Amino acid sequence: MTRLRVEKLTTDIFENLSFDISGPGLYGLIGRNGIGKSTLFSLLNGEVKLSKGNFSVGKVCYVPSLDIFDKYLAANDYLKLLSPKEQTEFHKNLEIMGGADFLTQKIGKYSLGMKELFTFVYVLSIRSDVLILDELLDGLDEQRRFTAYALLRQCRKEKLILLTSHNLSEVFDATDRVYILEKTSLKVIGDLATAQAQISL
Ligand SMILES: Nc1ncnc2c1ncn2[C@@H]1O[C@H](COP(=O)(O)OP(=O)(O)OP(=O)(O)O)[C@@H](O)[C@H]1O
């Protein structure tokens, strides 16, 4: 079910927040620091319990923090958790991203960019209806980031992908539509200048 519907969500940081994003696609989700983007994703993921309101969403793939990976395990250990089809997909996507020679090393020894590269390719390969990328590409070098956007554009036909970044111009360039999160609303925002003005309010 590539549909995300939130009804009257009320928490410490949201007030009667309702929205509906339906259909597959690549969508930007932007908002001021601390407005609640990561919290919203954790609610959708079931990691944070909902106190008031409802939501309906298909299978969500979201890595809330790169620290969830055990630093004593290697990326290869996590690949064993994927289905054979997902593993094939992982290796195909990794090759498109330029490959990696560190999959047998312990994750604790990875740089931020290495962790992000592994995590991006990993979550992209997992079968899901909704894929959430919360500032996940921001530590990648520019060439890899643009390759990642190209890969996401291919996957947007099958999944509802939400991409968050504070690099607003890239979000506008890469995605089909951009939403801005506020305490009481999630609304489409049409252009970069308006987004910049709204975020700096
Ligand atoms: N670990 C935490 N402990 C306590 N409160 C937290 C924690 N993380 C976030 N919050 C609270 O939740 C609010 C929303 O934070 P959240 O991380 O969801 O925002 P965000 O929009 O993702 O921010 P950013 O763009 O800076 O990543 C913050 O204002 C903060 O008060």
The ligand as an SDF file (V2000), in Angstrom:
LIG
                    3D

 31 33  0  0  0  0  0  0  0  0999 V2000
   16.4050   12.3160   22.1270 N   0  0  0  0  0  0  0  0  0  0  0  0
   15.4960   13.2630   22.4250 C   0  0  0  0  0  0  0  0  0  0  0  0
   15.1630   13.4950   23.6990 N   0  0  0  0  0  0  0  0  0  0  0  0
   14.2470   14.4180   24.0260 C   0  0  0  0  0  0  0  0  0  0  0  0
   13.5920   15.1800   23.1330 N   0  0  0  0  0  0  0  0  0  0  0  0
   13.9070   14.9990   21.8610 C   0  0  0  0  0  0  0  0  0  0  0  0
   14.8630   14.0290   21.4170 C   0  0  0  0  0  0  0  0  0  0  0  0
   14.9520   14.0820   20.0790 N   0  0  0  0  0  0  0  0  0  0  0  0
   14.0910   15.0320   19.7070 C   0  0  0  0  0  0  0  0  0  0  0  0
   13.4670   15.5840   20.7550 N   0  0  0  0  0  0  0  0  0  0  0  0
   12.4410   16.6430   20.7380 C   0  0  0  0  0  0  0  0  0  0  0  0
   11.5780   16.4310   19.6480 O   0  0  0  0  0  0  0  0  0  0  0  0
   11.5020   17.5880   18.8330 C   0  0  0  0  0  0  0  0  0  0  0  0
   11.5400   17.1630   17.3850 C   0  0  0  0  0  0  0  0  0  0  0  0
   12.8310   16.6410   17.0870 O   0  0  0  0  0  0  0  0  0  0  0  0
   13.1020   15.9200   15.7100 P   0  0  0  0  0  0  0  0  0  0  0  0
   14.4720   15.2990   15.8310 O   0  0  0  0  0  0  0  0  0  0  0  0
   11.9630   15.0360   15.3740 O   0  0  0  0  0  0  0  0  0  0  0  0
   13.1310   17.1590   14.7100 O   0  0  0  0  0  0  0  0  0  0  0  0
   13.6690   17.2450   13.2210 P   0  0  0  0  0  0  0  0  0  0  0  0
   12.6730   18.0470   12.4730 O   0  0  0  0  0  0  0  0  0  0  0  0
   13.9790   15.8940   12.6940 O   0  0  0  0  0  0  0  0  0  0  0  0
   15.0040   18.0780   13.4530 O   0  0  0  0  0  0  0  0  0  0  0  0
   16.3580   18.1990   12.6010 P   0  0  0  0  0  0  0  0  0  0  0  0
   16.0230   18.8380   11.2980 O   0  0  0  0  0  0  0  0  0  0  0  0
   17.1810   19.0770   13.4770 O   0  0  0  0  0  0  0  0  0  0  0  0
   16.9450   16.8240   12.4570 O   0  0  0  0  0  0  0  0  0  0  0  0
   12.6720   18.4980   19.2430 C   0  0  0  0  0  0  0  0  0  0  0  0
   12.2760   19.8310   19.2750 O   0  0  0  0  0  0  0  0  0  0  0  0
   13.0400   18.0150   20.5960 C   0  0  0  0  0  0  0  0  0  0  0  0
   12.4430   18.8570   21.5530 O   0  0  0  0  0  0  0  0  0  0  0  0
  1  2  1  0
  2  3  1  0
  2  7  2  0
  3  4  2  0
  4  5  1  0
  5  6  2  0
  6  7  1  0
  6 10  1  0
  7  8  1  0
  8  9  2  0
  9 10  1  0
 10 11  1  0
 11 12  1  0
 11 30  1  0
 12 13  1  0
 13 14  1  0
 13 28  1  0
 14 15  1  0
 15 16  1  0
 16 17  2  0
 16 18  1  0
 16 19  1  0
 19 20  1  0
 20 21  2  0
 20 22  1  0
 20 23  1  0
 23 24  1  0
 24 25  2  0
 24 26  1  0
 24 27  1  0
 28 29  1  0
 28 30  1  0
 30 31  1  0
M  END
$$$$
